[in-house]
Amino acid sequence: MPGETITLQVGQCGNQVGLQYWQQLASEHGINNDGSCKPWPQIEDELQFQYNNQRTYQHSKTYREDHPELFFTLSESSNKYTPRSILIDLEPSVVNKCLNNLSMINPRNVHLSEQGNGAANNWLNGYQYGNENSENLLNLIDRELDKCDNLSNFQLLHSVAGGTGSGVGSRVLELLDDRFSKKLVNSFSIFPATEPSDVVVQPYNSVLTLKKLIDFTDAVFMFQNDELNRIENNDHFQNSNKIISNIASTMSNTLRFPSYNYSSIEEIFSSVIPTADLKFLAPSFAPETSLFNINQEISYISMMNFIVGRDIKVKEVKNQILKIANKVKFVPWTTKSIGIAYGRQSPYISKSQDVLQVSNNSSTIKVLNKILHQYRSLITRKAYLTSYYNSIGEQTELFDMFKECEEAVIKVVEEYKLAQGSDYLD
């Protein structure tokens, strides 16, 4: 039986994604906005989940076949579900929206700044706030942890480019590492667009946050705003937050609707992350299709496809995977195979099939190099730094911190370059 997951949604972006995420999970488990649960649907006399050409699993409809308790707490007194989530922000608008739209959220799991004026898109402001309120944040985490029987992992929803999601998020990662170092930590991290932004200090915030992600997470799922905006423009029915929430929920499908493989988050991570230095993952989502997106210019370290649906044609999927595996440019030292996780579609959901691809590949080099380039164009001119320090002494400390963070990001880039060689594991 897999363990529970506690979600920390930090900053405006993290809470916007979090709202969509919990709405998605609730819909898949038949949970109403107030936490009450709908009866298990009677779709057929027996729901069959095919996992190869010869055999099927057959399930009785007399009991629930899902495990919402991995992500929700069930109150024995009210018989209602509450998300295992902690909402953190320095201004109240998005958090209030979450509370108004999903009354199942426990208001005691909310942390808001008393001033309510945000972090001014400044990593240092967010980090200092997180540091000053570390005890309050830990109390929230501890209280939620007490409701778990066997905590498996923490997951962080945030942006790396703003002030709260990056700064407070960074401090939260430090706290998790200090207090719960044996638990897995992964992040769903939204990276800034390549084009110039109204927030001119985004490159500074990104480099500072990346250092904490490198030091204190076990897996980083990267979402680039450029790509999210492109998808959103092509599909008006899917906004960026919805795309991210769909990916995050599909990732946990085999845990929440257990089948015969990939029934723990540890098993999933170990399949796509060969070493602790190669943990930046690129997700690609293809709803309602069997599309597997392969870029011939990218070197792949690992790849896994999550296929969620009813009446999955396993033989057909395997044939497609074999054809694709022959086309993929894998790095020389890895196994040239593609993992497949067959997920079960929620009986509360009418759509036919989802396909999620998670890969560990050389595109990380391009993403991080763009951030480094934008960062260096600012730091060499010492542009927009006055909001990060108040004295000459603080300026010196800031430059030392920036240098350390830049070196950490460069090390990851070099690691991904080395990983493309045949002697990487020597």
Helices and strands as residue ranges (DSSP letters): E 4-10, H 11-28, E 47-50, E 56-59, G 68-70, E 72-74, E 81-83, E 85-89, H 93-101, G 107-109, E 110-112, H 123-132, H 134-145, E 151-159, I 164-168, H 169-179, E 184-191, H 202-216, E 219-224, H 225-234, H 240-251, H 253-256, H 265-272, E 280-287, E 300-309, H 314-327, E 339-344, E 353-361, H 363-379, G 386-388, H 392-418
